[in-house]
Amino acid sequence: MLIEGRHTRTIWLEDDGESVGILDQTKLPFHVIRVKLTSINAVAHAISSMQVRGAPLIGAAGAYGLALALAVDPSDASLSAAHELLARARPTAINLRWALDRVAARVRPLATKSRAQAAFAEAKAICDEDVAINEGIGRHGLKLIEAIAKTKKPGAPVNVLTHCNAGWLATVDRGTATSPIYAAHEQDLPIHVFVDETRPRNQGAYLTCFELGEEGVPHTLIVDNSGGHLMQHGLVDLVIVGTDRVTARGDVANKIGTYLKALAAKDNGVPFYVALPSPTIDFSVEDGVRDIPIEERSGEEVTHVAGIGEDGEVERVRIAPERTKAANPAFDVTPARLVTGLITERGVAQASREGLRALFPDRAA
């Protein structure tokens, strides 16, 4: 996708072949800063601090982190230690462990001298596959938008509501929830996006609005609590969100606040879709509410907010009394019964064990 008119991916291998480049997403939308990661510790920090974030992207970053570790020490002990360190960086998204397991399985049978090169190649393959997967999500999701445009909104913009950032900044390119939106925009199909601000880290305001603006997609920023009101008044045609993990029966873990959007959509008859790449499906977990670990982040993300001042400098300010403590669960779980469908690279699946197994029998096995 585009930044400053130039096609950009969110992660890449630098020309030196020994370091990994990323966009520092903690600086967006105010500053576009590219960072070079040269060690596994730098990758682990980038994941935990959310310089890179979004389930598919942290999987790709983790894969490159293993490669960087093996370039220094390709031993079995180093591989195991690096895998454990990176897996702890963000516990909720399944893509991270999936990518780490995939790279480890690729290099473990090899002689130590061949491991680093093979790991870098596997990480690149994961990145390229992510882009292809997201393009598939876009093709299948576009059909849903086209159907609404044809039957309900001829000549008028289709209004999509999205939560958090499941755009290209959360993946290697194209995005998950935004991929159908970009596909519609590229087909000159009138489309408009309501963007939840997504407290407490404001990924919607900072990131989704930034990337939609760079692509020229019409959008409106809204506070998190206004989505239900818009649905009540018929202003939302469908909701598309991303996810960090989907269980075998179709429960969806996503950014905190997603569950409330699903409840509002159900109450108002608004289709609620979840866009996901197949590596996000965790067939080892059934009950999302009970079995998915929910990351608890620092309360300072709730008590403080960052913005740009009149002097052009980014400032971080407190918005709550100094003695107030804050809880900060980063994700919630939306039960499958509230999900209209799961948009995947292989088609739109019913949010159920049967629906997922029908499209992904290989993964289910």
C-alpha positions, 0 to 999 in steps of 0.5 A: 500500500502507499505511504507518501505516494510510495508503495511500502510494506510494513517489514522487509529484509534490508539490503545488507541481508543481516537486518530487518526494516520496519515502520515504527508504528508507535510514531504514526501518524505524526512521523513516518520513521523506519527502524532497522532491527539487528538482533532478536532482542530488538525484534522482541522489543518491537513486538512487545512495545507495538512498534510492530503490531497486528497478528499477521505482522508480529508473526512475520516479525517473529520469523525474522527474529528467529533468523537473526538469532540463528545468524549469531548462534545456530545451535539447538539451544539458541533456537529453543531460547529464541523461540521462547523469548519471542513467543512471550512477547505477545501471548494472545495472537496465535500467528506469532507462535504459528510463525515461530513453529514453522521456522523452527520446523524448517531449520531443525533438521538442517546442519547448523551452518545452513540454518540462518539462511533457511530461516531468512528464506522461510521468513520471506516466504511467510511475508509473501504468503501473507500478502497473497492471503490478504489479497484473497480476503479482499476478493471474497470480501469485495463480493459482500460489499458489491451485493450491498451496493447492488441491492441496498445502496445503488449509487450511494456509498456503502458504509463499513464500520471497523474497529482497531487497525486490521489494515495493511499496517497490521499485516505485511500488506493489504490488510485483513478487514481493510482488504475488501475496502481497498478492493472496492475502492480500486473498483471505483465502488462508492465506499465510506468507512466509520473508524472507531478510535479504539481506546486506549491505544487509539489504533483506529485514530492513529493508524486506520485513519492514516492508511485510509487517508494515504489511499484516498478512501473516504472515512470518518473517525468516531468515538468507540461508544457511538457505533451502536447509535449509528447502527440504530439509525441505519447508518452502518451497512456492515461491520468488518473487523480483524482478529488475533485468534479464532477458535475451532468453533468460531469464537473470535478474539480481537481488540477490546471493544469488538464484543460490544460492536458485535452485540450492537450489530446483532441487535440492529440486524447489521451483518458482522464479519470477521476477516482473517488469514488461515494462520489465525485459526487455532484448531486446538482451542474450542472455548474462546472466553475460557481458553484464550489468554488475554494480554493485560497491558500497562494501566498507563495506556489508559491513564495517559494519551499521546497527541501532537501539540501546537508546536508539532511535538508529540506529547504524552499527557495524563487524563486521569487523577494521579492516584487512579489505577487502571485495568487494561485488558487488550482483547475480548472474545466475541462468541461465534453466535454473534458473527455473520461470517468469517472472510478468509482467503478461501471464501466466506465461512460460517462461524462454526466448527463445520464452516471452518473445517469445510474450508480448511480440512488440512488445517483442522487435521 
